[in-house]
Amino acid sequence: MVHAYILIQTEVGKAAAVAGAIAGIQGVTRAEDVTGPYDVIVRAEANNVDELGKLVVAQIQAVEGITRTLTCPIVHI
């Protein structure tokens, strides 16, 4: 299982709506609107890196109001 944090920038005033829409996507375990350089931080999981990429590109980035994403896979060193 691969886990990742996805940092999201949104259009002005869209953070809460984006977080709410993303929270309902399968594979997303948490989605919260925050302050700072990113507007929403998401925790997601997938069976492998390829599935994680498909989750981000096909589902999360398709949510209206998102302007940019940064995916940070969790590593265990």
KEKE-3310 file (N, C-alpha, C; in steps of 0.2 Angstrom, whole numbers, plus 5000, padded with zeros to 4 digits):
npx = (5004:5003:5005:5001:5003:4994:4996:4987:4983:4970:4957:4953:4943:4938:4942:4936:4925:4932:4939:4928:4923:4933:4935:4925:4930:4935:4949:4954:4958:4958:4954:4957:4954:4966:4977:4990:5003:4997:4980:4972:4975:4977:4976:4980:4978:4984:4985:4997:5011:5007:4993:4991:4995:4985:4974:4976:4978:4967:4955:4956:4963:4953:4943:4933:4940:4952:4969:4982:4992:5003:5011:5016:5023:5023:5037:5047:5060)
npy = (4994:5011:5027:5044:5062:5075:5091:5105:5119:5131:5140:5157:5157:5144:5133:5126:5120:5112:5104:5097:5090:5082:5074:5064:5055:5039:5031:5042:5047:5058:5075:5091:5109:5121:5135:5145:5142:5132:5127:5116:5101:5084:5067:5052:5035:5020:5005:5004:5014:5018:5017:5027:5038:5038:5040:5054:5061:5057:5059:5067:5079:5083:5089:5103:5120:5118:5123:5119:5104:5095:5081:5071:5057:5045:5040:5026:5027)
npz = (5000:4996:5003:5003:5004:4997:4991:4988:4978:4976:4967:4972:4987:4985:4993:5004:4997:4987:4996:5002:4991:4987:4998:4996:4987:4982:4990:4996:5012:5020:5019:5021:5023:5023:5030:5022:5010:5003:5000:5002:5010:5007:5012:5005:4999:4990:4980:4973:4966:4953:4953:4963:4955:4945:4953:4957:4945:4937:4945:4957:4952:4943:4950:4951:4953:4957:4955:4956:4960:4971:4974:4987:4991:5005:5013:5021:5030)
capx = (5000:5006:5001:5004:5000:4993:4995:4982:4981:4963:4955:4951:4937:4936:4946:4931:4921:4937:4940:4922:4922:4939:4934:4921:4934:4938:4956:4956:4957:4957:4954:4956:4956:4971:4980:4997:5004:4992:4973:4969:4979:4974:4980:4977:4981:4982:4989:5004:5012:5003:4986:4991:4995:4978:4969:4978:4977:4960:4950:4957:4964:4947:4938:4933:4942:4959:4974:4989:4993:5009:5010:5021:5022:5026:5043:5049:5067)
capy = (5000:5017:5033:5051:5069:5079:5098:5108:5126:5132:5147:5160:5156:5137:5128:5122:5116:5107:5099:5093:5086:5077:5069:5058:5051:5033:5031:5048:5045:5064:5081:5097:5115:5124:5141:5145:5142:5127:5128:5110:5095:5077:5061:5047:5028:5016:4999:5005:5021:5019:5018:5033:5043:5038:5044:5061:5064:5056:5060:5073:5085:5084:5093:5110:5124:5116:5126:5115:5099:5093:5074:5069:5050:5044:5034:5024:5026)
capz = (5000:4995:5006:5001:5005:4991:4993:4983:4978:4973:4966:4978:4990:4984:4997:5007:4992:4985:5001:5002:4985:4987:5003:4994:4982:4985:4991:5000:5019:5024:5015:5025:5020:5028:5028:5020:5003:5000:5002:5004:5011:5007:5013:5001:4999:4984:4981:4971:4964:4947:4955:4966:4950:4942:4958:4957:4938:4934:4950:4961:4948:4939:4954:4949:4957:4958:4951:4956:4965:4973:4977:4991:4993:5011:5013:5027:5029)
cpx = (5004:5002:5005:5000:5000:4991:4992:4982:4974:4962:4953:4944:4934:4938:4941:4927:4926:4938:4934:4921:4927:4938:4929:4924:4937:4946:4959:4954:4956:4958:4952:4958:4960:4973:4987:4997:5000:4985:4970:4975:4975:4979:4976:4981:4979:4987:4996:5005:5008:4996:4985:4991:4988:4973:4970:4976:4969:4954:4951:4958:4957:4942:4939:4935:4950:4964:4980:4989:5001:5008:5016:5020:5026:5031:5044:5056:5070)
cpy = (5006:5023:5039:5057:5072:5086:5101:5115:5126:5139:5150:5159:5149:5132:5123:5117:5111:5102:5094:5088:5080:5072:5063:5054:5045:5033:5037:5046:5052:5070:5087:5103:5118:5131:5140:5144:5137:5128:5122:5105:5089:5072:5055:5040:5025:5010:5000:5012:5022:5020:5025:5039:5043:5042:5051:5064:5063:5059:5067:5079:5087:5088:5100:5115:5123:5119:5122:5110:5098:5086:5072:5062:5049:5038:5032:5022:5022)
cpz = (5000:4998:5003:5003:4998:4993:4987:4984:4974:4971:4972:4980:4988:4988:5000:5002:4989:4990:5002:4997:4985:4992:5001:4989:4985:4985:4995:5007:5023:5019:5019:5022:5026:5026:5026:5013:5000:5003:5005:5005:5011:5008:5009:5001:4992:4984:4978:4968:4957:4949:4959:4960:4946:4946:4957:4950:4936:4939:4954:4957:4943:4943:4952:4954:4959:4953:4950:4961:4966:4977:4981:4994:5000:5010:5020:5027:5035)
residu = (MET:VAL:HIS:ALA:TYR:ILE:LEU:ILE:GLN:THR:GLU:VAL:GLY:LYS:ALA:ALA:ALA:VAL:ALA:GLY:ALA:ILE:ALA:GLY:ILE:GLN:GLY:VAL:THR:ARG:ALA:GLU:ASP:VAL:THR:GLY:PRO:TYR:ASP:VAL:ILE:VAL:ARG:ALA:GLU:ALA:ASN:ASN:VAL:ASP:GLU:LEU:GLY:LYS:LEU:VAL:VAL:ALA:GLN:ILE:GLN:ALA:VAL:GLU:GLY:ILE:THR:ARG:THR:LEU:THR:CYS:PRO:ILE:VAL:HIS:ILE)
# end
